[in-house]
Amino acid sequence: MHRVAFDLGNWPIYWYGVLIAAGFFAGLWTASRRALRDGIAPETLTDLGPWLLAAAIVGSRAFYVVSYWDEDFAHQPIGEIFMLRNGGVVFYGGLIGAAIAFLLYTRRKKLPVWPLADILAPSIALGQVFGRLGCFMNGCCYGCPTSLPWAVRFPADHATHGAPVHPTQLYEATVCLGLHLGLVWLHRHKRFPGQVFAVYLIGYAVLRSVVECFRGDYAVHYLGGIATPAQLVSAAVLTAGLGLWRWQQHRTKIAPA
C-alpha cells in the first residue's frame, strides 16, 4: 500500500488517481483502434471520451455516497462528498452514469448504439484492471482474513490492522484482464450487434460476484448476511446482459449457436 505516487510541490498525487487516468486513456486508445477497424472514425471515440469520464466519475461517487452515507458522510462536512482524492467510488455507479451519457450522446449525434457499445466493452474491462490496481495501492476494497500463502498485509493503521487478507483487488484485476482478452477475441467473431457488450455485462457480473465472496470491507450484507451490495447489483446486471443478448439476437434473426 503506497498511496502517494509523487508530490507536485506541496500537492500529493495519489496512485489511485494516476492509475484511474491510465486506465481511461488505455481504454480510449484501444477502443479507437477497434473503431478504425470497424469503419468508425476514431475521433468519434475521442469526442465521446470526456463525456463518459465525467459521467462515470459523478455516477461512481454518487453511488458510493448513497451507499456509505451513514458510515462516512452523515457526520462529516458536506465538502467531504467531493474529496475524490481520498478514494471512495463504486464501479457500478460509474457504469450506470457512463451508460446514461453514452445513450444521450449517441442519440444526439445519431451514432450506431450497439456497434459502439461493442467497441467500448473490451476497453471497459481493461480500464478496470488499472482501476483495481489503484484500489490495491490505496488500500480500499480489501479482502477478508486468510491464512493462504498469497495473503497481503496492509499497514497496522489500516482498517485490517495488519492482518493477512485476500488481495481481492488483484483477484479482480486478473479476472478483468482475462475478460478483456476474451472480449477482444469475441469482437472479431461477433454474430450480432450488442453481443460483445452483452457478454461483458454477463461475464463481469459473474466474475464480480465470485470475487465478492472474498471481500472484507462491507459493513452491511443482505439476504440474511449472504450477499454483498455489489452482488445484488451484479444480479441485476447479469439479468440485463442476458436480456440484451436475447433481444439483439432476436432482432438480427441469428439462430442460437
Contacts in CASP RR format, 6 or more apart in sequence:
PFRMAT RR
TARGET T0000
AUTHOR 0000-0000-0000
METHOD contacts of the structure
MODEL  1
MHRVAFDLGNWPIYWYGVLIAAGFFAGLWTASRRALRDGIAPETLTDLGP
WLLAAAIVGSRAFYVVSYWDEDFAHQPIGEIFMLRNGGVVFYGGLIGAAI
AFLLYTRRKKLPVWPLADILAPSIALGQVFGRLGCFMNGCCYGCPTSLPW
AVRFPADHATHGAPVHPTQLYEATVCLGLHLGLVWLHRHKRFPGQVFAVY
LIGYAVLRSVVECFRGDYAVHYLGGIATPAQLVSAAVLTAGLGLWRWQQH
RTKIAPA
1 136 0 8 1.000
1 137 0 8 1.000
1 138 0 8 1.000
1 139 0 8 1.000
1 154 0 8 1.000
1 155 0 8 1.000
1 158 0 8 1.000
2 15 0 8 1.000
2 137 0 8 1.000
3 12 0 8 1.000
3 14 0 8 1.000
3 15 0 8 1.000
3 16 0 8 1.000
3 137 0 8 1.000
3 138 0 8 1.000
3 139 0 8 1.000
4 12 0 8 1.000
4 13 0 8 1.000
4 14 0 8 1.000
4 15 0 8 1.000
5 13 0 8 1.000
5 14 0 8 1.000
5 15 0 8 1.000
5 18 0 8 1.000
6 12 0 8 1.000
6 13 0 8 1.000
7 13 0 8 1.000
14 85 0 8 1.000
14 137 0 8 1.000
14 138 0 8 1.000
15 134 0 8 1.000
15 137 0 8 1.000
15 138 0 8 1.000
16 85 0 8 1.000
16 87 0 8 1.000
16 134 0 8 1.000
16 135 0 8 1.000
16 137 0 8 1.000
16 138 0 8 1.000
17 85 0 8 1.000
17 134 0 8 1.000
19 130 0 8 1.000
19 131 0 8 1.000
19 133 0 8 1.000
19 134 0 8 1.000
19 137 0 8 1.000
20 130 0 8 1.000
20 131 0 8 1.000
20 134 0 8 1.000
22 130 0 8 1.000
23 126 0 8 1.000
23 127 0 8 1.000
23 129 0 8 1.000
23 130 0 8 1.000
23 131 0 8 1.000
24 53 0 8 1.000
24 127 0 8 1.000
26 123 0 8 1.000
26 126 0 8 1.000
26 127 0 8 1.000
26 130 0 8 1.000
27 123 0 8 1.000
27 124 0 8 1.000
27 126 0 8 1.000
27 127 0 8 1.000
28 45 0 8 1.000
28 46 0 8 1.000
28 49 0 8 1.000
28 123 0 8 1.000
30 122 0 8 1.000
30 123 0 8 1.000
30 126 0 8 1.000
31 45 0 8 1.000
31 119 0 8 1.000
31 120 0 8 1.000
31 122 0 8 1.000
31 123 0 8 1.000
32 42 0 8 1.000
32 45 0 8 1.000
32 46 0 8 1.000
33 42 0 8 1.000
34 119 0 8 1.000
34 122 0 8 1.000
34 123 0 8 1.000
34 187 0 8 1.000
35 41 0 8 1.000
35 42 0 8 1.000
35 44 0 8 1.000
35 45 0 8 1.000
35 116 0 8 1.000
35 119 0 8 1.000
36 42 0 8 1.000
38 115 0 8 1.000
38 119 0 8 1.000
40 112 0 8 1.000
40 115 0 8 1.000
40 116 0 8 1.000
40 119 0 8 1.000
44 111 0 8 1.000
44 116 0 8 1.000
45 119 0 8 1.000
45 120 0 8 1.000
48 102 0 8 1.000
48 105 0 8 1.000
48 116 0 8 1.000
51 101 0 8 1.000
51 102 0 8 1.000
51 105 0 8 1.000
52 98 0 8 1.000
52 101 0 8 1.000
52 102 0 8 1.000
54 101 0 8 1.000
55 94 0 8 1.000
55 97 0 8 1.000
55 98 0 8 1.000
55 100 0 8 1.000
55 101 0 8 1.000
56 93 0 8 1.000
56 94 0 8 1.000
56 95 0 8 1.000
56 97 0 8 1.000
56 98 0 8 1.000
56 101 0 8 1.000
57 84 0 8 1.000
57 89 0 8 1.000
57 94 0 8 1.000
58 94 0 8 1.000
58 97 0 8 1.000
59 93 0 8 1.000
59 94 0 8 1.000
59 96 0 8 1.000
59 97 0 8 1.000
60 89 0 8 1.000
60 90 0 8 1.000
60 91 0 8 1.000
60 93 0 8 1.000
60 94 0 8 1.000
60 97 0 8 1.000
61 81 0 8 1.000
61 82 0 8 1.000
61 84 0 8 1.000
61 88 0 8 1.000
61 89 0 8 1.000
62 93 0 8 1.000
63 89 0 8 1.000
63 90 0 8 1.000
63 92 0 8 1.000
63 93 0 8 1.000
63 94 0 8 1.000
63 96 0 8 1.000
64 88 0 8 1.000
64 89 0 8 1.000
64 90 0 8 1.000
64 93 0 8 1.000
65 72 0 8 1.000
65 73 0 8 1.000
65 81 0 8 1.000
67 90 0 8 1.000
67 229 0 8 1.000
68 88 0 8 1.000
68 219 0 8 1.000
71 219 0 8 1.000
72 80 0 8 1.000
73 80 0 8 1.000
73 81 0 8 1.000
87 138 0 8 1.000
87 140 0 8 1.000
88 140 0 8 1.000
90 230 0 8 1.000
91 128 0 8 1.000
92 230 0 8 1.000
92 233 0 8 1.000
92 234 0 8 1.000
92 237 0 8 1.000
95 124 0 8 1.000
95 237 0 8 1.000
102 113 0 8 1.000
102 116 0 8 1.000
102 117 0 8 1.000
102 120 0 8 1.000
103 113 0 8 1.000
105 111 0 8 1.000
106 112 0 8 1.000
106 113 0 8 1.000
106 116 0 8 1.000
112 193 0 8 1.000
114 193 0 8 1.000
114 194 0 8 1.000
114 197 0 8 1.000
114 248 0 8 1.000
115 193 0 8 1.000
115 194 0 8 1.000
117 194 0 8 1.000
117 196 0 8 1.000
117 197 0 8 1.000
118 187 0 8 1.000
118 190 0 8 1.000
118 193 0 8 1.000
118 194 0 8 1.000
118 195 0 8 1.000
118 196 0 8 1.000
118 197 0 8 1.000
119 187 0 8 1.000
120 197 0 8 1.000
121 183 0 8 1.000
121 187 0 8 1.000
121 196 0 8 1.000
121 197 0 8 1.000
121 199 0 8 1.000
121 200 0 8 1.000
122 180 0 8 1.000
122 182 0 8 1.000
122 183 0 8 1.000
122 184 0 8 1.000
122 187 0 8 1.000
122 196 0 8 1.000
122 200 0 8 1.000
123 180 0 8 1.000
124 200 0 8 1.000
125 176 0 8 1.000
125 177 0 8 1.000
125 178 0 8 1.000
125 179 0 8 1.000
125 180 0 8 1.000
125 183 0 8 1.000
125 200 0 8 1.000
125 204 0 8 1.000
126 176 0 8 1.000
126 177 0 8 1.000
126 180 0 8 1.000
127 176 0 8 1.000
128 172 0 8 1.000
128 173 0 8 1.000
128 176 0 8 1.000
128 204 0 8 1.000
129 173 0 8 1.000
129 176 0 8 1.000
129 177 0 8 1.000
129 180 0 8 1.000
131 173 0 8 1.000
132 141 0 8 1.000
132 169 0 8 1.000
132 170 0 8 1.000
132 172 0 8 1.000
132 173 0 8 1.000
132 176 0 8 1.000
133 169 0 8 1.000
133 170 0 8 1.000
133 173 0 8 1.000
134 169 0 8 1.000
135 141 0 8 1.000
135 169 0 8 1.000
136 167 0 8 1.000
136 169 0 8 1.000
136 170 0 8 1.000
136 173 0 8 1.000
139 154 0 8 1.000
139 158 0 8 1.000
139 169 0 8 1.000
140 169 0 8 1.000
140 217 0 8 1.000
141 168 0 8 1.000
141 169 0 8 1.000
141 172 0 8 1.000
141 215 0 8 1.000
141 217 0 8 1.000
142 154 0 8 1.000
142 158 0 8 1.000
142 159 0 8 1.000
142 160 0 8 1.000
142 165 0 8 1.000
142 166 0 8 1.000
142 168 0 8 1.000
142 169 0 8 1.000
142 215 0 8 1.000
142 216 0 8 1.000
142 217 0 8 1.000
143 160 0 8 1.000
143 165 0 8 1.000
143 166 0 8 1.000
143 167 0 8 1.000
143 168 0 8 1.000
143 214 0 8 1.000
143 215 0 8 1.000
143 216 0 8 1.000
143 217 0 8 1.000
144 165 0 8 1.000
144 166 0 8 1.000
144 214 0 8 1.000
144 215 0 8 1.000
144 216 0 8 1.000
145 160 0 8 1.000
145 163 0 8 1.000
145 164 0 8 1.000
145 165 0 8 1.000
146 164 0 8 1.000
146 165 0 8 1.000
146 166 0 8 1.000
146 214 0 8 1.000
147 164 0 8 1.000
148 164 0 8 1.000
148 166 0 8 1.000
150 167 0 8 1.000
151 164 0 8 1.000
151 165 0 8 1.000
151 166 0 8 1.000
151 167 0 8 1.000
152 164 0 8 1.000
152 165 0 8 1.000
152 167 0 8 1.000
152 170 0 8 1.000
153 160 0 8 1.000
153 162 0 8 1.000
153 163 0 8 1.000
153 164 0 8 1.000
153 165 0 8 1.000
154 160 0 8 1.000
154 162 0 8 1.000
154 165 0 8 1.000
155 162 0 8 1.000
156 162 0 8 1.000
159 217 0 8 1.000
165 216 0 8 1.000
166 214 0 8 1.000
166 215 0 8 1.000
166 216 0 8 1.000
168 211 0 8 1.000
168 214 0 8 1.000
168 215 0 8 1.000
168 216 0 8 1.000
171 211 0 8 1.000
171 214 0 8 1.000
172 207 0 8 1.000
172 208 0 8 1.000
172 211 0 8 1.000
175 207 0 8 1.000
175 210 0 8 1.000
175 211 0 8 1.000
176 204 0 8 1.000
176 207 0 8 1.000
179 200 0 8 1.000
179 203 0 8 1.000
179 204 0 8 1.000
179 207 0 8 1.000
183 196 0 8 1.000
183 199 0 8 1.000
183 200 0 8 1.000
186 195 0 8 1.000
186 196 0 8 1.000
186 199 0 8 1.000
187 196 0 8 1.000
190 196 0 8 1.000
191 249 0 8 1.000
191 252 0 8 1.000
191 254 0 8 1.000
191 257 0 8 1.000
192 248 0 8 1.000
192 249 0 8 1.000
192 251 0 8 1.000
192 252 0 8 1.000
192 254 0 8 1.000
193 248 0 8 1.000
193 252 0 8 1.000
194 244 0 8 1.000
194 248 0 8 1.000
195 245 0 8 1.000
195 248 0 8 1.000
195 249 0 8 1.000
197 244 0 8 1.000
198 241 0 8 1.000
198 242 0 8 1.000
198 243 0 8 1.000
198 244 0 8 1.000
198 245 0 8 1.000
198 248 0 8 1.000
199 245 0 8 1.000
201 237 0 8 1.000
201 238 0 8 1.000
201 240 0 8 1.000
201 241 0 8 1.000
201 244 0 8 1.000
202 238 0 8 1.000
202 241 0 8 1.000
202 242 0 8 1.000
202 245 0 8 1.000
203 238 0 8 1.000
204 234 0 8 1.000
204 237 0 8 1.000
205 234 0 8 1.000
205 235 0 8 1.000
205 237 0 8 1.000
205 238 0 8 1.000
205 241 0 8 1.000
206 234 0 8 1.000
206 238 0 8 1.000
208 230 0 8 1.000
208 231 0 8 1.000
208 234 0 8 1.000
209 230 0 8 1.000
209 231 0 8 1.000
209 234 0 8 1.000
209 235 0 8 1.000
212 228 0 8 1.000
212 230 0 8 1.000
212 231 0 8 1.000
212 234 0 8 1.000
215 228 0 8 1.000
215 230 0 8 1.000
218 228 0 8 1.000
218 229 0 8 1.000
220 229 0 8 1.000
221 227 0 8 1.000
221 228 0 8 1.000
222 228 0 8 1.000
222 229 0 8 1.000
222 232 0 8 1.000
223 232 0 8 1.000
249 256 0 8 1.000
END
